[in-house]
Amino acid sequence: MIPNVLHYFSIILLLLHPSTISSFNTKPSRTKPIITCKSNAEVRRAIDIYINPNDRILELGSQLSDTSKYLCQAITNGTAVLVDVKRKETTSGRSKGRDVSILQSFANRVEYHELEQFEQWKELIKQQQFDALILDVGSTIGNDLHMSALIICNEFISYQQPRVVIVKSKLLSSLAKRIIHSQRLLDGTTELPTKLERSTTPILIPCVGVNDYRQTIPIVVRKGDSVLEVGCHYGTTTELLHDAAVTKNKGFCCGVDIGAKIVHKAKKRYPDMTFDVVDAWNTLDLLKLKINNCATDSSLGYDVVYADIGGLSGSNGLLESLALLDSLGNALQPRVIVIKSLCMKRLASQLVPISRVKVK
């Protein structure tokens, strides 16, 4: 519980910073690929694929490790700018295992900076132009926080417009693997996993427009499912979800919205369906809604969640969308969450797990 609280608190602090706001309002940042890696071995594979000999590379969170050495070997005619925060040898285990000989062995192609404070990396990149960023999230932030990692990546991209960003983060790599662009799902380019079970880390399908949102229903929803729509409005999509999930003896579907007048109108339109006034962030009440209204399924949570929430559907709600998806995933443990969100759809195009990159 405490790590989640600290995570969201750190996100709030970052959101309040003007540079963060400007970076997340910068459209070009969405066009640059973020290659996600879960291990040092995957980072080295990404270096082989994406880094050129003449590149100028920033390694943020460098520990003068084997990865740093591998990078320096790869850029035979380029420059590696290795950046870390000053650490006390007696208190930081991350200070151990540093190979300071790298600085001498590759003196003609390496710059090393130890910063007093992590935030100083922003001043450093304003003075130089880089072709790529390599970011070690755990070393840089002190924990593997995927939203914080995305903030750093987008800030770097907004300043630099690099060719590529390579990130070592198990959480971000997991997110990249389970987020599916709706268009790829609808045109058959990508399929849902055959053995798909409910989880705190569900498949995420971002859509843009109500047509894409509703066209996913036959692919995602199974007969007998328990389905929730948050941001149901007048219930039009909720009815389609109800028809797809509910049979005589199995299945459940309900819709919630924050507006009492909207929910009242939905109940009037569809008197045989379940609607209620609930905030999407109030996951306890979302759980209670099913317990109090579903007689055929006693399990907690939902199989599928659909989300159409004002403020998250546009281009500037990325961090809020990710926080909500984390909250819904942890509390409701669905198989799939479908969200109507332009910023999440852009993220689905931007994140690329290195394990899925095929070299021609």
Summary of the structure (lengths in Angstrom):
residues: 360
radius of gyration: 22.8
end to end distance: 44.2
largest distance: 75.4
contacts: 1193
relative contact order: 0.14
helix: 46%
strand: 18%
